[in-house]
Amino acid sequence: MLSATANARLLKKAVRASNAFLNETRIRISEEGIAIRAVDAGNICLTDIFIPKEDFEAFRAEEGVIGINVSRLNDILKAIKGDFVQVEGDKNKNLKLKAEKPATA
């Protein structure tokens, strides 16, 4: 469903922005990129974030939706010290993250 390598700073910013208003949400995955669009529990604030495939170092995806706990994902991303995050999502809606540092010459 999803195989992507993202700049860790970009991914952290998107999740941190979502976490300001949402605890849980669905991430919509398409061949064009990843989208988060949700309204907070009080129906006051709309979060609308789209990361196009061009902003990823590598991106391959099929249409799908993955539900995530934004607060937990934010906590996990805070612990990542690498420059890149490899994101793998499968058809069972499991999401795996792996921190990567760029190769040194």
Contacts in CASP RR format, 6 or more apart in sequence:
PFRMAT RR
TARGET T0000
AUTHOR 0000-0000-0000
METHOD contacts of the structure
MODEL  1
MLSATANARLLKKAVRASNAFLNETRIRISEEGIAIRAVDAGNICLTDIF
IPKEDFEAFRAEEGVIGINVSRLNDILKAIKGDFVQVEGDKNKNLKLKAE
KPATA
1 29 0 8 1.000
1 61 0 8 1.000
1 62 0 8 1.000
1 64 0 8 1.000
1 66 0 8 1.000
1 89 0 8 1.000
1 90 0 8 1.000
1 91 0 8 1.000
1 93 0 8 1.000
2 29 0 8 1.000
2 34 0 8 1.000
2 60 0 8 1.000
2 61 0 8 1.000
2 62 0 8 1.000
2 66 0 8 1.000
2 87 0 8 1.000
2 88 0 8 1.000
2 89 0 8 1.000
3 58 0 8 1.000
3 59 0 8 1.000
3 60 0 8 1.000
3 61 0 8 1.000
3 87 0 8 1.000
3 88 0 8 1.000
3 89 0 8 1.000
4 34 0 8 1.000
4 56 0 8 1.000
4 58 0 8 1.000
4 59 0 8 1.000
4 60 0 8 1.000
4 61 0 8 1.000
4 86 0 8 1.000
4 87 0 8 1.000
5 56 0 8 1.000
5 57 0 8 1.000
5 58 0 8 1.000
5 59 0 8 1.000
5 84 0 8 1.000
5 85 0 8 1.000
5 86 0 8 1.000
5 87 0 8 1.000
5 100 0 8 1.000
6 51 0 8 1.000
6 55 0 8 1.000
6 56 0 8 1.000
6 57 0 8 1.000
6 84 0 8 1.000
6 85 0 8 1.000
6 87 0 8 1.000
7 55 0 8 1.000
7 56 0 8 1.000
7 57 0 8 1.000
7 83 0 8 1.000
7 84 0 8 1.000
7 85 0 8 1.000
8 77 0 8 1.000
8 80 0 8 1.000
8 82 0 8 1.000
8 83 0 8 1.000
8 84 0 8 1.000
8 85 0 8 1.000
8 99 0 8 1.000
10 51 0 8 1.000
10 55 0 8 1.000
11 51 0 8 1.000
11 77 0 8 1.000
11 85 0 8 1.000
11 87 0 8 1.000
12 77 0 8 1.000
12 78 0 8 1.000
12 80 0 8 1.000
14 36 0 8 1.000
14 49 0 8 1.000
14 51 0 8 1.000
15 70 0 8 1.000
15 73 0 8 1.000
15 74 0 8 1.000
15 77 0 8 1.000
16 74 0 8 1.000
16 77 0 8 1.000
17 47 0 8 1.000
17 49 0 8 1.000
18 25 0 8 1.000
18 36 0 8 1.000
18 38 0 8 1.000
18 47 0 8 1.000
18 49 0 8 1.000
18 70 0 8 1.000
19 70 0 8 1.000
19 71 0 8 1.000
19 73 0 8 1.000
19 74 0 8 1.000
21 40 0 8 1.000
21 45 0 8 1.000
21 47 0 8 1.000
22 38 0 8 1.000
22 40 0 8 1.000
22 47 0 8 1.000
22 70 0 8 1.000
23 41 0 8 1.000
23 69 0 8 1.000
23 70 0 8 1.000
23 71 0 8 1.000
24 67 0 8 1.000
24 68 0 8 1.000
24 69 0 8 1.000
24 70 0 8 1.000
25 36 0 8 1.000
25 38 0 8 1.000
25 47 0 8 1.000
25 67 0 8 1.000
25 68 0 8 1.000
25 70 0 8 1.000
26 36 0 8 1.000
26 38 0 8 1.000
26 65 0 8 1.000
26 66 0 8 1.000
26 67 0 8 1.000
26 68 0 8 1.000
27 34 0 8 1.000
27 35 0 8 1.000
27 36 0 8 1.000
27 65 0 8 1.000
27 66 0 8 1.000
27 67 0 8 1.000
27 68 0 8 1.000
28 34 0 8 1.000
28 35 0 8 1.000
28 36 0 8 1.000
28 37 0 8 1.000
28 64 0 8 1.000
28 65 0 8 1.000
29 61 0 8 1.000
29 62 0 8 1.000
29 63 0 8 1.000
29 64 0 8 1.000
29 65 0 8 1.000
29 66 0 8 1.000
30 61 0 8 1.000
30 63 0 8 1.000
30 64 0 8 1.000
31 53 0 8 1.000
31 61 0 8 1.000
31 62 0 8 1.000
31 63 0 8 1.000
32 52 0 8 1.000
32 53 0 8 1.000
33 50 0 8 1.000
33 51 0 8 1.000
33 52 0 8 1.000
33 53 0 8 1.000
33 56 0 8 1.000
33 59 0 8 1.000
33 61 0 8 1.000
34 50 0 8 1.000
34 51 0 8 1.000
34 61 0 8 1.000
35 48 0 8 1.000
35 49 0 8 1.000
35 50 0 8 1.000
35 51 0 8 1.000
36 47 0 8 1.000
36 48 0 8 1.000
36 49 0 8 1.000
36 50 0 8 1.000
37 46 0 8 1.000
37 47 0 8 1.000
37 48 0 8 1.000
37 49 0 8 1.000
38 46 0 8 1.000
38 47 0 8 1.000
39 45 0 8 1.000
39 46 0 8 1.000
39 47 0 8 1.000
40 47 0 8 1.000
53 59 0 8 1.000
53 61 0 8 1.000
57 84 0 8 1.000
65 93 0 8 1.000
66 89 0 8 1.000
66 93 0 8 1.000
66 95 0 8 1.000
67 93 0 8 1.000
68 95 0 8 1.000
76 97 0 8 1.000
77 85 0 8 1.000
77 97 0 8 1.000
80 97 0 8 1.000
80 99 0 8 1.000
81 99 0 8 1.000
82 99 0 8 1.000
82 100 0 8 1.000
82 101 0 8 1.000
83 100 0 8 1.000
83 101 0 8 1.000
83 102 0 8 1.000
84 99 0 8 1.000
84 100 0 8 1.000
84 101 0 8 1.000
84 102 0 8 1.000
85 97 0 8 1.000
85 98 0 8 1.000
85 99 0 8 1.000
85 100 0 8 1.000
86 97 0 8 1.000
86 98 0 8 1.000
86 99 0 8 1.000
86 100 0 8 1.000
87 95 0 8 1.000
87 96 0 8 1.000
87 97 0 8 1.000
88 95 0 8 1.000
88 96 0 8 1.000
88 97 0 8 1.000
88 98 0 8 1.000
89 95 0 8 1.000
89 96 0 8 1.000
END
